[in-house]
């Protein structure tokens, strides 16, 4: 629930609040061993950090992807790959962006998910 509230705060442009609540969501998910929720909290916090100009949010998005893939949380992993590609768009070379998109497409196709 906290990860969802954090996400809504970020969508409303309340990035500091999204980071604060996202941190609480992350701590709860880690304490309870809920990897899918941990991935979601990292993704939300990462986007909020990036929206505030903190490029450390990219690390949160990368960690979100790794956690989701490791947990077998397929929709969250696909979301994480997509989010990372969106953030990297315009920041890296075309090669870097296309690699991220290829990983996303491969991940989804290997699991018979909509691509």
Residue frames as qw, qx, qy, qz and C-alpha x, y, z in Angstrom:
[[0.000, 0.885, 0.466, 0.000, 0.00, 0.00, 0.00],
 [0.310, -0.783, 0.091, 0.531, 2.80, 2.43, 0.85],
 [0.405, -0.103, 0.587, 0.694, 4.43, 1.86, -2.54],
 [0.174, 0.634, 0.656, 0.370, 1.15, 2.78, -4.22],
 [0.177, -0.928, -0.245, 0.218, 0.76, 5.95, -2.12],
 [0.424, -0.540, 0.330, 0.648, 4.35, 6.87, -2.96],
 [0.365, 0.225, 0.668, 0.609, 3.64, 6.36, -6.65],
 [0.050, 0.830, 0.529, 0.170, 0.59, 8.62, -6.51],
 [0.303, -0.847, -0.019, 0.436, 2.59, 11.34, -4.73],
 [0.421, -0.264, 0.511, 0.701, 5.17, 11.19, -7.49],
 [0.245, 0.491, 0.684, 0.480, 2.49, 11.43, -10.17],
 [0.114, -0.919, -0.376, 0.020, 1.14, 14.51, -8.37],
 [0.389, 0.728, -0.173, 0.537, 4.58, 16.12, -8.51],
 [0.538, -0.769, 0.237, -0.253, 5.19, 15.73, -4.77],
 [0.743, 0.405, -0.509, 0.158, 8.61, 14.15, -5.29],
 [0.013, 0.468, -0.682, 0.561, 10.04, 14.69, -1.80],
 [0.695, -0.157, 0.403, -0.574, 6.96, 13.07, -0.28],
 [0.916, 0.268, -0.223, -0.199, 7.15, 10.23, -2.82],
 [0.491, 0.466, -0.656, 0.334, 10.76, 9.59, -1.78],
 [0.279, -0.370, 0.621, -0.632, 9.90, 9.69, 1.92],
 [0.832, -0.002, 0.268, -0.486, 6.94, 7.31, 1.62],
 [0.825, 0.412, -0.381, -0.070, 8.85, 5.17, -0.88],
 [0.198, 0.495, -0.740, 0.410, 11.61, 4.78, 1.71],
 [0.557, -0.190, 0.568, -0.576, 9.05, 3.56, 4.25],
 [0.903, 0.250, -0.019, -0.349, 7.63, 1.15, 1.66],
 [0.609, 0.517, -0.590, 0.120, 11.11, -0.13, 0.87],
 [0.101, -0.414, 0.755, -0.499, 11.94, -0.69, 4.54],
 [0.739, -0.025, 0.411, -0.533, 8.67, -2.57, 5.11],
 [0.873, 0.379, -0.219, -0.214, 9.14, -4.72, 1.99],
 [0.411, 0.516, -0.704, 0.261, 12.70, -5.59, 3.03],
 [0.331, -0.319, 0.690, -0.559, 11.63, -6.44, 6.60],
 [0.792, 0.119, 0.384, -0.459, 8.86, -8.71, 5.32],
 [0.412, -0.192, 0.810, 0.372, 10.87, -10.24, 2.47],
 [0.555, 0.657, 0.476, -0.182, 8.40, -9.02, -0.18],
 [0.465, -0.200, 0.452, 0.734, 10.68, -8.70, -3.20],
 [0.233, 0.583, 0.596, 0.501, 8.00, -7.63, -5.69],
 [0.187, -0.940, -0.284, -0.006, 7.00, -4.73, -3.43],
 [0.533, -0.580, 0.201, 0.582, 10.67, -3.93, -2.86],
 [0.429, 0.168, 0.537, 0.707, 11.12, -3.63, -6.63],
 [0.038, 0.797, 0.503, 0.333, 8.04, -1.39, -6.89],
 [0.375, -0.882, -0.120, 0.259, 9.26, 0.88, -4.08],
 [0.537, -0.342, 0.347, 0.689, 12.70, 1.18, -5.66],
 [0.328, 0.431, 0.568, 0.619, 11.17, 2.09, -9.02],
 [0.109, -0.901, -0.387, -0.162, 8.94, 4.77, -7.54],
 [0.475, -0.773, 0.057, 0.417, 11.75, 6.24, -5.44],
 [0.561, -0.074, 0.444, 0.695, 14.07, 6.17, -8.44],
 [0.222, 0.643, 0.499, 0.537, 11.69, 8.12, -10.65],
 [0.274, -0.933, -0.232, 0.023, 11.07, 10.68, -7.91],
 [0.571, -0.562, 0.206, 0.562, 14.80, 11.15, -7.39],
 [0.461, 0.196, 0.503, 0.704, 15.34, 11.62, -11.12],
 [0.039, 0.817, 0.459, 0.347, 12.50, 14.14, -11.29],
 [0.384, -0.904, -0.036, 0.184, 14.34, 16.11, -8.59],
 [0.374, 0.848, -0.369, 0.073, 17.54, 16.03, -10.66],
 [0.502, -0.556, 0.658, -0.078, 19.23, 13.27, -8.64],
 [0.634, 0.421, -0.580, -0.290, 20.77, 10.85, -11.13],
 [0.129, -0.258, 0.909, -0.301, 21.22, 8.37, -8.28],
 [0.716, 0.190, 0.337, -0.582, 17.64, 7.44, -9.08],
 [0.668, 0.443, -0.524, -0.289, 18.98, 5.52, -12.08],
 [0.150, 0.298, -0.906, 0.261, 20.66, 3.15, -9.62],
 [0.492, 0.075, 0.617, -0.609, 17.31, 2.64, -7.89],
 [0.760, 0.395, -0.079, -0.510, 15.72, 1.77, -11.24],
 [0.503, 0.439, -0.743, -0.056, 18.51, -0.65, -12.10],
 [0.090, -0.163, 0.881, -0.435, 18.20, -2.30, -8.68],
 [0.651, 0.197, 0.324, -0.658, 14.41, -2.46, -9.14],
 [0.731, 0.413, -0.412, -0.354, 14.93, -4.39, -12.37],
 [0.321, 0.350, -0.861, 0.180, 17.41, -6.81, -10.79],
 [0.311, -0.052, 0.739, -0.595, 15.18, -7.44, -7.76],
 [0.726, 0.276, 0.130, -0.616, 12.07, -7.99, -9.88],
 [0.673, 0.408, -0.580, -0.211, 13.82, -10.37, -12.27],
 [0.163, 0.297, -0.878, 0.337, 15.37, -12.27, -9.37],
 [0.409, 0.057, 0.651, -0.637, 12.00, -12.61, -7.67],
 [0.122, 0.249, 0.897, 0.344, 10.27, -13.77, -10.85],
 [0.186, 0.657, 0.451, -0.574, 7.90, -10.81, -10.55],
 [0.481, 0.296, 0.596, 0.571, 7.23, -10.67, -14.28],
 [0.127, 0.878, 0.379, 0.263, 4.98, -7.59, -14.60],
 [0.357, -0.903, 0.068, 0.230, 7.18, -5.60, -12.21],
 [0.615, -0.276, 0.462, 0.576, 10.33, -6.70, -14.06],
 [0.410, 0.529, 0.527, 0.524, 8.86, -5.62, -17.40],
 [0.094, -0.966, -0.227, -0.079, 7.83, -2.29, -15.86],
 [0.531, -0.710, 0.219, 0.407, 11.31, -1.82, -14.43],
 [0.579, 0.045, 0.517, 0.629, 12.95, -2.50, -17.83],
 [0.222, 0.759, 0.458, 0.406, 10.57, -0.07, -19.49],
 [0.281, -0.949, -0.103, 0.096, 11.14, 2.63, -16.85],
 [0.591, -0.492, 0.333, 0.546, 14.88, 2.31, -17.13],
 [0.491, 0.317, 0.539, 0.607, 14.69, 2.61, -20.92],
 [0.041, 0.904, 0.358, 0.230, 12.56, 5.73, -20.66],
 [0.414, -0.869, 0.072, 0.261, 14.99, 7.37, -18.24],
 [0.607, -0.293, 0.452, 0.585, 18.04, 6.44, -20.28],
 [0.468, 0.668, 0.456, 0.357, 16.43, 7.83, -23.44],
 [0.141, 0.939, 0.017, 0.314, 18.36, 10.98, -24.25],
 [0.488, -0.808, 0.331, -0.006, 21.04, 10.27, -21.63],
 [0.631, -0.317, 0.647, 0.289, 22.99, 7.54, -23.34],
 [0.092, 0.326, -0.686, -0.644, 24.03, 6.55, -26.79],
 [0.756, 0.123, -0.252, -0.592, 21.55, 4.85, -29.05],
 [0.558, 0.180, -0.808, 0.064, 23.41, 1.59, -28.35],
 [0.012, 0.051, -0.762, 0.645, 22.76, 1.89, -24.60],
 [0.549, 0.122, 0.223, -0.796, 19.08, 2.66, -25.08],
 [0.744, 0.204, -0.453, -0.447, 18.49, -0.07, -27.64],
 [0.361, 0.176, -0.883, 0.243, 20.21, -2.62, -25.38],
 [0.245, 0.042, 0.646, -0.721, 17.78, -1.83, -22.60],
 [0.678, 0.235, -0.016, -0.696, 14.80, -2.11, -24.92],
 [0.617, 0.260, -0.716, -0.198, 16.13, -5.43, -26.32],
 [0.118, 0.083, -0.884, 0.444, 16.44, -6.85, -22.80],
 [0.461, 0.150, 0.408, -0.773, 12.87, -5.76, -22.08],
 [0.719, 0.288, -0.303, -0.556, 11.52, -7.34, -25.28],
 [0.490, 0.238, -0.838, 0.033, 13.50, -10.57, -24.73],
 [0.111, -0.051, 0.779, -0.615, 12.37, -10.79, -21.11],
 [0.597, 0.213, 0.265, -0.727, 8.75, -10.45, -22.09],
 [0.711, 0.326, -0.455, -0.426, 8.88, -12.76, -25.09],
 [0.303, 0.238, -0.903, 0.190, 10.65, -15.52, -23.12],
 [0.131, 0.143, 0.793, -0.577, 7.76, -15.44, -20.68],
 [0.027, 0.470, 0.790, 0.393, 4.98, -15.18, -23.27],
 [0.046, -0.658, -0.399, 0.637, 4.08, -11.68, -22.11],
 [0.411, 0.856, 0.302, 0.082, 2.65, -9.01, -24.36],
 [0.539, -0.225, 0.161, 0.795, 5.50, -7.12, -26.02]]
